[in-house]
């Protein structure tokens, strides 16, 4: 056997590895700061709870940890890769130790052996970078007093989260799960190239994508026969049905399932959401879920290829919606399945498809984006068709706004729009014809008398500005389009007269063509437009760009000196000047403590916080009443999640909206949200 001389790699029990030996585990100065947020801590705690429920054969693998050793009076184990995981585990162990130190001294002593250096009771086993080592030690050794000032740090945030989630009663269960963590300890000897090994561990080719992580997660832990069954009966059909769109399928399926937007962050937001929706996949539950996944993948294939649908009317409207891309597919998947299962009539399905086309097209015409709309519509539909119509109506621009935009703005999706206006959906291929060409030749004329070269600069600019608007566009058969190309309008009239498209043949009756004729035709077709793509319902329109609180996302980071995440918050018709999520968190919990206390108690009891009957650890607290406290030391992601969860618990989430500030909107777009 040939052995490596510079590297030792051994599978070890993580807790025994942390507590063994008399070395100090050191985070070197070149390492980045500790960055894990509460979401990552929540996932770790969930994994620990899950493995604690399993028999002793099951362990939880947390990856590899790369380190090197230094000799001396106080030997050190230098962390090259793994400080985020090690630090987080230490914070959990500290929270557990502090929770049981009075009720279970024996367990507390075992936990202390993980945290505290065996030769120095005042030193921690892990020593972070010296810039933040003191903060870490104060948290882990619980050195902060009541008079100490407010302090923000990830150590405080994550410790507080673990402390809020782990009670003394549950401590043995969590301790069992912690003892079942294991990893590969890679230790470098003298002569090993630490940077090269670090890069090899962290740059192993193309990172796994969301759908690949989901695939591994679904199959991991199954027997070989079970893996083959799920692969052949579920995964391969899903791959065949979705093709290159498999990643988008999973994102849209999860939006449909949760009624919440799926935030794609750090390249794996879809996978993280999948794990939250399906935290455990035993084979019995997996077979049931797999059947649904496969069924929805079949529906998704129809949305990608509407010609597969045998009902001609449904197929035609699915084709119309395909023009707008995947924006509302999660809702269409649900509605289509209900129709296929007989839960709704064909007319109901087509009416919804029509409403969605009107919504998407009108917003595009008005210059509004169609991102982050579908989750709120899915939630609205849970209240019935009338609620869905109201939800669509609220965010659909008015007839007046659309008629004005059509006069002066470039027509989006012109082939689709003109085809429906002309009543020639499908059939022979037709070209989009610009009556005034986009770039007229010097000899082009609108009346056969004055050539383009004699038009004034203002006249030319006016024609160019209207060239791509509704009034200047029509449809023309391919063979006729070649004859009309760049011809003057009097010459085009004869070509238009031969067209079988009524929208085009009508133009043959006009003597001349110019800006006045374009404006007149825009008004006529604009009225027909708002009738075909009618705005449903009579609900007041939200033209202020308000975002439902359940669709709000937390900030990624802000420019130096910038303080406002939101311009304001609408809370049940009230206008709140609330700059960011921390202020909103405090205000919502205080308001509902007064208005709907049972909802606060129920939500906090189920989540293990953020409301407590005592200040059980040092940190940022605010008083709700003489006997109740609100912990304020969470990160912004947790705070926003808590606000959303509490408002849902109280049944008023649909009545709360946020208005992003200009910079907040821009940063959400830059970060892909």
N, C-alpha and C positions, 0 to 999 in steps of 0.2 A: 504493500500500500504506500502511495506517495502522499505525504502530509504537507500542508502549508506551513511555512516557517515564520511568516509575519502576521498571521491572522488566526485567532481562535474564534470559532462560532459554535455556540452551544445553546440548545433549547433549555430554558430555565423557568422556574416559577417566579413570577414577577415580584410578589411580596417577599418571598424568601431572599431574592436577589437584592432587593432594596434594604432589607434589614441585616443582611450578612456582612461580615467583615468589619474592620475598624477604619475603613477609608471614608473620606468625604466625597460625595458626588458633586462635581463642580461643573457649572455652566461657564464655558470660556467667554472671554470678552468679545469675541467676534460674532457670537450668536445674536440673532434678532431678539427683540423683547418677547416676553410671554404674551401670546395673542389669543389663546382659545377663548371663545365667548360662551355664553350660557347655553346656546343651542348645542355646541359640541359637548359641553358638560352633561347636558340632559341626555344626549345619545349614549355617552359612556355609562351613565348611571342606569339607563334602560338596559344596556347590554349586561351590566353586572347583575341587575335584578333577574334578567332572563336566565343567565347561566347558573345563578343560585338556585333556581327552581329545578334544574336538571340533576340527574344522578352524577355520581363521582366520575364516571367515564368521560363526561363532557367538560371541556375547558374552553376558555375564551382567549384566542390568540390576538395580541395587540400589535403584532409586527416585529420589526427588528430594532434594536437599540445599539448604536455604534459608540464605542468609547475607547479611550486609551488610558494607560496607568502611568502614574509618576511615583517614584520611590521617595522615601524620606521619613522623617520622624512622624509626620501625619500624612500617610499615603493618600493619594487622590485618584479618583476615577473621573476622567474628564469626558463630559458628554459631547460628542461630535454630532450625533443625530438622535433625537428622541426627547429633548428637553420639554417640549410641549406636553407630551403624554406623561412623562415622569412628574412634572410639576403639578399637573392636574390630579394625578393619583394621590400625590402628597396632600393636596388641598382637601380631597375627599376623605383621606385617612384622618386629617386634622379635625375636620367637621365631625366625623364619627367618634373620634377620641374625646372631643369636648362634650359631645352629647351623652356619653356613658361614664364619664370619669367619676361621677358620684354614685350612679346606680350600679355600675359593674366595674369595680376597680381592676379585676383580673383582665378583662378584655381591654380596658384602657391601658394597662401596662403593656400588653402585646402590641397594641397600636403605637404606643410611644416608642417602642423599639424600632419601628419603621421610620419615625419622624426625627428622633433625637440621636445625636452622635453618642456612641457607647462610652466615650472617654470624656464627654463634656455635656452635662445636662442642660447647659445654657446655649448649646449650639445645635443647629438643625443638621440632619444627615445630608440634606440637599443644600448646596450653597449657590444661589443664583448669582448673576452678574452683580458686582459690588454696587452698581448704581441703584439697584432696587432690592438688594439683599436684605436691608433693614426692614423694608416694608413687608417682604415675604416672611421674615422671622417673627415680626410682630403679629402677623395673622396666624401663622402656624403654632406659635407658642402662646398665643392669646395674651399678649403683653399690653395691649392698648387699654387705657383707663377711660372712665366715663367722661373725664374732662378733656380728653384729646379732641382735636378739631376734626372736621369732616375731611375725609380723604377719598379720592377716586383712584382705584387701581383695579386691574383685572384680578389680582389676587383677592382683594376684598370682595369684588363682585361674585366670583366663582365660589369662594368659600361660603359667602352668604347664601348662595343658591343651594349648595350641598347641605348647609346647616338647616335651611328651611325644609329640605326634602327628607332628611334622615332623622327620624325620631329614635328615642332610646328603645322603644318597643321593636322597631324594625332593625335595629343595629345588628343583631346576630345574623339576620338574613343577608344584609349588605356585606358583613364581614365574611360570610361564607362565599359570596360571589367574588369579593376581592381576592380571596385566597385561591380562586380558580383562574386568575389571569396568568398568562404565560407569554413569553416572547423569546426571540432568538437574540442572545447577547453576543455581539461581535466585538471582540477586544483586540486592539492592535498592539503588536510588539514593536520593539525598536526596528527601524528600517522600513516600516510600512508607510505608504503614502496615504495619509488620512484624507486629503482632498480628493484624490482619485477614487478612493473607495466610497466616499460620501457621494460624489457625482454618479458613480455606478449604481448606488442604491436608489438615487432620486431621479435618474434620467435613463430609465430602462426602456427607451424607445417611446412610441406614441402612448400617452396616458389612456387608460380605459375611459370610454365614453359612458354617458348615463345608461344607455340601454344595455351596454356590456356589463356594467356593474349590477344592473337589475337581473340580468341573466345569471350571473354568478351567484347572486344573493338567493335567487329562487331555487337553484339547484344545490347549493352548498348544504351539506348536512344530510342529504338524502342518500339512500343506498344506491348502488350502481343500477339496479333494476328500476328503482323509482326515478332516477335521473333519466334513464332511457325513455321511460313512459312519458314524463312531463316534456322532455325534449321533442319527442315525435308527435305527441297528441296536442301540445300547446305551442311550444316555442317556434318550431319550424313552420306551422301554419301562420303564426303571427308574422314571421319574417317574410313568408311568401305574400301575405296580404298587404303588408305595408312597404316592403322594398326599402328604398333609400330613405323613406319617411318614417322609419321605425322609431327614431328618437322623438320626433314630433308627435307621433301617435301616443307614446307614453305620457308626454307632457299634457296633451289634450285629454287623454283618458283621466288623468289625475285631476285636472281642472273640473271635468265633468263630475267626477266622484266626490270631490271635496267642496265644490262651489267656491273655491278660493283660487286666486292666481298662484301659479307655481313660479317662484322666483329662481331664475337660473343664476347661481352665484358660484364662483370658483369652479365652474365647469361641471358641477354635479348636483345642482339644485333639484333636478327631477328625481335622481336616485335617492336623495335625502328625504324628499316628500314620499316616495314610494315606501321607504322603510317606516316612516311615521304612520302611513295608512295600513301597512301590513307588517306590524312589528314582529310577528311570529308566524311561521308558515309550516305547520305540521302537515303531513301528507294528506290527511282527510280534508282540511280546510283548503289546502293548496289545489286539490283536484276541483273543488267547487269554484274557487277563484279563477283557475285556469280556463274553465269552461266559459266564464264570462269574458275574460280577456280575449279568448279566441273569437267569441261572438262579436265583440266590438271591433276586433281587427277586420272581420268580414264586412261590417258596416263601413269601416274606414276605407276599405278598398272601393266600395261603391261611391263614397264621397270623392275619392281620387279619380275614379273612372265612372262618371254618372251614366254612361251608356250601358253599364251592366244592369241597371235597374229596368225591369220589364214594363213597369207602369210609365207610359209615355209622358204624362203630365208631370209626375214626380221627377222623372229623369231630366226633363227639360229645366225644371226649377233648380235641381241640384247642379246642373250645368251652369245655370246663371250664377249661383252662389260661388261656384268654383272660380269665377272671374276675380273674386275678392281675396283669394288665398285662404289661409287656415283660421282667420280671425274668429269665426263663430262656430267652428266645427265641433267643439265640445257640446254645445247646445244642440246642434243638428244631429249629432250622434244619438243623444238621448231622445229627441223627438222622433227621429226616424225609427228607432227601436220600438217606441211606443206604438207607432203606426203599424210596423211589421208584426207586432204581437197582438194587434187588434184592440189596444187600449184607447186609441183615438181613430177618427175617421180620416179618409184621404183629404177631405176638404180642410180639416183642422191642420194637417201637416202642411198643405200647400199655402194656407193662410199664414202660418208661421214663417215659411220660407219667403213669402212675399214681404212680410213685415221686416225680415232681416235684410233682404235686398234693399228695401227702401232706407233702412237705417244706415247701412254701410255706404250706399251710393250718395245719399244726401250729405252724410258727414264728410265724405271725400270731396264732393262738390264745394262744400263750405270751408274746406281747408282744415278740417279736424281729423285727428288720427283715430284709428279704430283699435288701438291697443288697449288692453286691460278693460274691455267692456263685457266680455262674455261671462265672467264669473258672477257679476251682479245679476245678469239676466238668468243664469241658472238658478241662483237663489230666489229670484222673483218668481220663476215658474213653479217653485215648490208651493206657492200660494194659489196656484191655479192659472188658467189662461188669462183671466182678466188682469191679474197681477203682472203677468208677463207683458201684456199689451201696455199697461201703465209704465212698466220699466223701460220698454222700448220707446214709448212716446216721449218720456222725459228727456231722453238724450238724442232725439231726432230733430234736426233743425227745421224751422218753420217754412211754410210755403213762400212767404215774403223773402226770407233770406236766400232760399234756393233760386227763385226767379231772378233776383238781383245778381247772384253769383254766376248764373248761366249766361248772363249778358256779357260779362267781362272776363270770365276766367276760362282757362283751357278746359275743355270737356274731358273728364276722365273716362277710361274704358269706352272709347267712342264706338267701336264695333258693336259692343253689347247694348249700349244706350240707343244708338240709331236703329239697331235691329229690332228692339222692342217697340220703339216709337213707330217704326214702319210696319210692324206686324209680320216680320220675315225671319223669325227665329229659325235658325238652321237652314237647310236647303242648299242651294247653289252658293259657292263662295262669292263674297262681295268685298270690294275694297272700300276703305274710307276715302272719300273724295273731298278735297279742299276746293271750294268754288273759287275763292281768291287763293291762288297758290301761296305756299309758304314763302317762296322766293320768286316773285313774278319776273319774267323776262322784260327787257326794255320795251318790247312791242305788245306786251299784254294790255288788254283794254277791258273795261267793264261795260262800255257802251258801244264799242266798235268805232268810236270817233277819236277820243283822246288816248294815246298810248301811255303806258306806265311812266315812260321817261318824262312826260309833260306834267305828271302829277306833282303837286308841291310836296315839300318834305313832310309837312304836317299831314297831308292826305295819305302819303305813303305810310307814315308811322301809324296812322289811325287804322288803315287796312291791315297792316301787319299785326297790330294789337288784337284784332278781332279774328284773325285767320284761323285760330284753333278753337274758337268758341262754337257753341251749339248752332248758332244761326248760319255759320259759314260751312257747315259740314253736312255731307249726305253719303249715301251708299250707292255704289255703282258696280255693275257686273264687270268681271275682270277684262273681258274683251273690249268693252266700252271704255273702261278706265284708261286703257292705252291710248285711245283716240282723244280722250279729253285732256290728257296730261299737258299742262302748261298752255292750253289753248285759251284764247280770249273768250269772254262770256258769250258773245253772240254765236261763236262757233260751238261752244259747249251746249247751247240750248238744243240744237238738233240731236246731239248725242243723248242728252238727258231725256228727250222726248221718246227715245227708243227703249228706255229702261223699263223693266217690269216692276220696279220699286216705286210705289205711289209717291213716297216722300221725295223722290228724285224727279219723276216725270212731271210733277207739279211745277218744277222750276222752269220748264220749257215755256210756260205761259208768261214769264217775266221778260220785259224788254231789255232792262239793264240791271247791273249788279254793282252795289257799293255799300258803304257803311250804313246808310239808311235802310237798305233792303235787309242787311244782316240783322240790324236791331229789330226790325219788324218781324222777321222770321224767328228770332230768338224769343220774342214775346209769345208768339203763337205756339212754338214747340215747348217753351217753358211751361205754359199752362197745361199742355198735354203731359209733360214730364211729371208735374206734381199730382196729376190724376192717376197715372200709371204707378208711380212710386209714392203712393199716398202715405202720409204720416198717420199712424193709427192713434186712436184715442183722442182725448181732449186735455190731457194733463199739461200743466205748465211746463215749459221747457227749461232745462238746466243749461243755460248758455255761459255759465260762469266757470266752467272747467272744474267743478267740484268732484272730488273722488270719494266714494263711499269708504267709510273707515275700515271696512273689512278688506278693501283693496289697497289700502295704504301700505307703503313699504318703508322700512327704517333706513336712515341715512347711512351711506358708506363712509363719509368723511367730508369735511368742509374746508373751504379756503380760509386762510388765516384771517381772523377778524370778522368772519361772517357768523351771524347769530340766529337768523330766522330760517327754519326749515319750512314753515307754513306761513302764509299771510294771515289766515284765520281758520277757525273751526266753527261749523254750524252744528249746534247741539240742540236737536228737537226744536228748530226755529229760532233759537238764541244764537247771537253772534258773539263768539268768544275770541278775544285777541290772545291766542295761544301760540307762542313762537316755535315750540318743539315738543317732542314726545314726553320729555320729563315733566314739563308743566301740565300737559294733558293728562298724564298718568295720575298726578297728584289731584288734579281738579275732578276728574271722572270718579275716582275712588271716594273722594270726600263728598261729592254730590250724591252718589248712589248710596253712600253710608247713611245719608239723610233721607233719600227718597225711596230706596229699594234695598234696605239692609239685608233681607234674607238672600238676595242674589249675591251680595258681596260675601256673605258668610258661606254660602254654598260653593261659590267659585273658589274662594281661598281655601276652603277645607279640602276640596278635591285636588287642588294643585299644590297644597302645602305652602300657601302664601299668596300674596305678600302682606296679608293682615294677620297680626299676632296679638296675643293678650299680654305679652311682656317683651321688653327689649332684651332678647336672649343672647345677643352678641353685639359687639361694638360695631358701629357703622352709622349710616345716615338714616334717621328715623323722623317721622312726623306723627303727631298725635291726632287720632280720629275722635277719641273721647277720653275720659279719665282712665279707662281700663283697656283701651285698644290702640294699637300702634300700626302705622303703615311704614314698611321698610322701603327706603328710597334709593338704596345703593345698587340697583340693577343696571345692566347695560341697556342701551336704547332698544335693541332687538327684543329683549325680554319685556321691557315696559310696553312696547307697542302690542306685543302678543297678549299681554295681560289686559290692556285696554280693550282690545278686540274681543277677547274671551269673556270679560265681564259684561260688556254691552250685549253680547249674544245671550249670556245667562239671563240678563234683565229683559231680553226681548225687544231692545230698542236700537240694535245696531243699524237697522235700515234707516234710522232717523238721524244719523250722525255722519257728517261729511267733513273732509279737510280740503283746504285750498292751498296747494303748494305755492311757495314763493317762486319767483322767476328762477332763482339759482337752484332751488330744490327740484323743480321740474327738469331743468337742464342736466343736473347731476344724475337724476334717475334715468334719463335717456342715455347718458354717456355710459352708465354702468350696466346697460342692457336690460333695464327693467321696464 
